Amino acid sequence: MMDLTPLDVRKKRGDFRRILRGYDPQEVDTFLELVEERLEELVTENQILGDRVARLEETVRTLEERERAVQEALVTAQRVREEMTEQSRREAELLLREARWQAEELRRQVELEVDRRLLEGEARLRERREALEELERARMRFLKAFRSLLERELAAVEAEEGRSPLADQTLEVELRGWRPGDGDLPSPAESPGAAGSDEGDRP
């Protein structure tokens, strides 16, 4: 399609041939002037529209670039959110494992402490039981010794109870070598017969 400008229309006036019974030159010129004016308006309007289209295209490019930037930002934000979610999940798993390890370690320490205290308690109980058993053995030895003492004393009491009354005993005194004027008579304890008699009476 050939581009037609108002100048082309203006120059075209001299190119038309004049023939008989043709168009009225005045009307043709008037029409060409109208066409020229209208064409100028169209050209001006086309330029305005072209500028507007260029501005709109620039705006569209800017919007497209912004939209692309927004899309990239959204993709980046989505990726960052996914990375943060994954990192949070890993951190949560790490904290959970650490908490479980600490709980297991605490449980193990508590079990060790309980076992240690149980062993100490059993050792103390064993020591006290042995001490009680030793006390019981000492008590039994004391009771046995005391029983023996009592039995000896009881035997002595029974032997004493089995003796004749003192009024019925005859006190024999040997007066060997005693003469009147030697002094007092020897006591029964000094008499050999009395000592032998006393030893013979004891069980």
Buried (B, 14 or more C-beta within 10 A) or exposed (E): EEEEEBEEBBEEEEEEEEEEEEEEEEEEEEEBBEBBEEBBEBBEEEEEEEEEEEEEEEEEEEEEEEEEEEEEEEEEEEEEEEEEEEEEEEEEEEEEEEEEEEEEEEEEEEEEEEEEEEEEEEEEEEEEEEEEEEEEEEEEEEEEEEEEEEEEEEEEEEEEEEEEEEEEEEEEBEEEEEEEEEEEEBEBEEBEEBEEBEEEEEE
